Amino acid sequence: MSGHNKWSKIKRQKGAADAKRGAVFTKLIKAISAAARDGGGDVDGNPALRLAVAKGREASMPLDNIQRAIDKATGNLPGVIFENITYEGYGPGGVALLIEAMTDNRNRTVATIRLELSKGGGSLGESGCVGWMFEKKGIITVGRSELDSTVLEVAMENSAMEIIDEYEEVIVIETKASEFNQVLEAIERLDVEILESSIEMVASNEIELDEEATYKIDALVERLEEDDDIQNIYTNVK
């Protein structure tokens, strides 16, 4: 998902993905793992991890599951070595795909990705084939409230790169990756609901798809996200 269209895609895919409790836990575990990988396993010192853990506890996720996700991301599971690998390729319609995985068996993971891409009308590419299209940014999605003007002010004061104020339900804030924690901590101090917060790869140039192509890429992404090894998938779809 890219920054500008993040909320639209969340809404489009959320219904089916969250229908089962297991799917909810998978999504939350991946958020915890990603936050720990990017900012370390200290909940007090990592606001993105703190928020992800809080959402896990709200969903009644067992503490053992949460700690295992953190340990997996930070390399603290004895006897198991996980690698962070980014795969690049193309989806139907030439859509650029950036797939971040955390795996203890890269052969298994790449075989799964190659198979799903082939089934979905895409292909696995060489390293660097689409990575140049993406830039690492912080994305914070805040629910609308009577404090909208304060959210905008605080985001600007803390050097947010861009504030997307076009949605009825949310405000989306883009930051530099290096300033993500600073902005997130400032927003956390307000009495607002932070729906999503993560460091992501955002496409510099996005493409528009027709309804059929959009359905195909959404279906492909959904199948890939069912694999526990796959942490994040980014596209250049508008």
N, C-alpha and C positions, 0 to 999 in steps of 0.2 A: 504494500500500500504506500502511496506517496502522500506527502503532507497535505496538499490542498484538497485532495479528494478523500482523505482518511475517514472523515465522519460519514460521508455518503457510502463508502464501502462497508464500514462497520455496520451501518443500519441495514444494508442490503444482505449481508452475509450472516448477521447476528442471529436472526430468527431460527434458521435451520441448525446452525452450529451450537446454539445454546439450548436446544430442545431436550438434550439428555444431560443428566448430572455429570456423567463422565466427560462429556465434551467441555462442560464448564470448568471442571478441574484441570483438564489438559490445557485449556487456554490460560488459566491462572498460573499453573506451574511454569508454563513457557514465559509468562510475564515476569515471574519471580526469578527464573534462571537468567533471563536477559538482563534484568536490572542488576543482579549480582555479578554477572560477567562484566558488565560495563562499568560498574561503580564500586565493586567489592562487596564482601559478605557481611559487613557491619551495618546492621539495620539503623542504628542511631546516626551513623555518618553517611548514609546513602538514602536520600529522600525518596528516590524512585523505588528502591527496594522496600522501604518502610510502607509506602502506599500499596505496593503489590502484595506484601504480606498481610496488610490490613484487609484488603479485598479477599484474600484467601481465607482469613479467619471469619469474615462476614459470611462466606459461603460454607462455613463449617468444615473447612479442609483440615485434616489432622496435622498436628505440629510436626510429626515425623515426615510427612510428605513435603511440607514446607522446608524443613531443614535439609532433606535429601536434595531438593531442587537447588538450594543454595550451595551445598557441598559439591554437587555435580558441576555447577557453574564455576566454582572457585578451585576445583581440583583437590578437594579434601576427602574424597571417597577412597579409602585404602584399597589397594589392589586393582583399582580401575583407573584407566587413563582416558580422559575425554579430550578430543580435539575440536577446536572451533574451525570450521571450514566454510568458505563461501563458494557456491557453485553459480555459474552464469550460463544463461541460455535464452531460448526464445519460446514463446507460447504461440498459440494460433493467431494469425494475422500479423506475425512479426513482432509481437509484444516483447519488450525486454523483460527478462526475469533475473532477479538477484535473490538467491536462496541461501540463507544462513542456517548452518546445521551444527549441532553439538553431538558428537558420536564417539563411541568406543570401537567402531568397526566401519572404517570409511568405505570398504568394498561393499558392504551391505547397503549403506546409505546411498552411494552413487548409483548402485544398481536400481534401487527403488526410484530415485529421481529420474534416471534415464527411462525407465519403464513408463512412469506416469506421464512424462513429457511426450513420449512417443504415442501413447494412447490418446493424449489430449491434443494432438496436432502440433506439438512443439519439438524442440530438440535441445540437447545439451551442447553448450559451446565451449570454446577455449577460454582460459583464464584471461580476463581483460576485455572480452568481446563486448560487454555491455556495462562493465563497472564504471567506465569513464562517464557514463550518463548520470550517475548518482552522486549525491553529496550527503555527508553525514550531518544530521540536524536533530535537535531536540524538538519533540512535539508534545504539547500539553493541551488536553481537551477539557474544557471547564463547562459545567452545566449552567444554563441561564438562571439568573436570579436578580433581585433588586440591587445587587452589588456589581452589575455589569460594568458600570462606568469606573468603579474602583479597580476591577480586574484589568481593564484596559490601561488605566493609569499606572498601576503597579508593574504591569508587563513592560510598558514603555520605559519606566524609570529604571528597570533592571536590564535594559539593552536587548529586549526581544527583537529578533530580526524582522518578523512580520506577524501581524495580528489579523486573522481571517474572521470577519464579523458578519458574514453573509447568511449564516444558518439560523433558523428559528429556535433551535433547541440548545445549541452550544456555541462557545467561542473557541477557536483553535489558535494556539500560540506557537509560533516557530522560533527557535533559538539556535545560536551556535552550539555545537556539541559541548564545547568547553564551558559554556555559561548556562547549561541546562539546569544543573543543581541549584545555582543561584536563583534563577527565575522560579523554579519549582518550589523552593523553600519560601520565597516571597509570597507566592500564590497560596501555599499551604497555610500561611498565617491568617488568611482571610476566611470568613465563614462561608465558603462555597464548596460545591461538590466537584472534585477532580475525577473525571470519568476515565481518562486514559493519560498516561505519561510514559514516554519512552524516547530513547535515542534511536533514530531510524535513518535509513538511506532514502533520500528524496530525489526523485527524478528531476533533472534540470529542464527537460523538454518532454511534455506529455502528448499522447496521441488520443484521439477520440475513436471510439468503436461503435458500430451499430449494435442493435439489441441482440442479434444472434451471436456476434463475436464476444460481446460482453458476457453472455450466458456461458459461453465456452471457457473463457478465461477464469470466470468465477468458479466454475465447476472444477477446473484443473487445480486452482489454488486450494479449494476446499479439500480435494483428495490429498494433495501434498501435505496440508496441515494436519491430516490425521496421523501422519508418521511422527512418532515421539522424538525422532532425531532432528526433525526440522523445527527450527526456532522461529524464524521470520521469513516472509516472502515479500519482496518489493517488486512493483511493476512500474511502467511508465504510462499507464492508462490514466486518462483524465477522469 
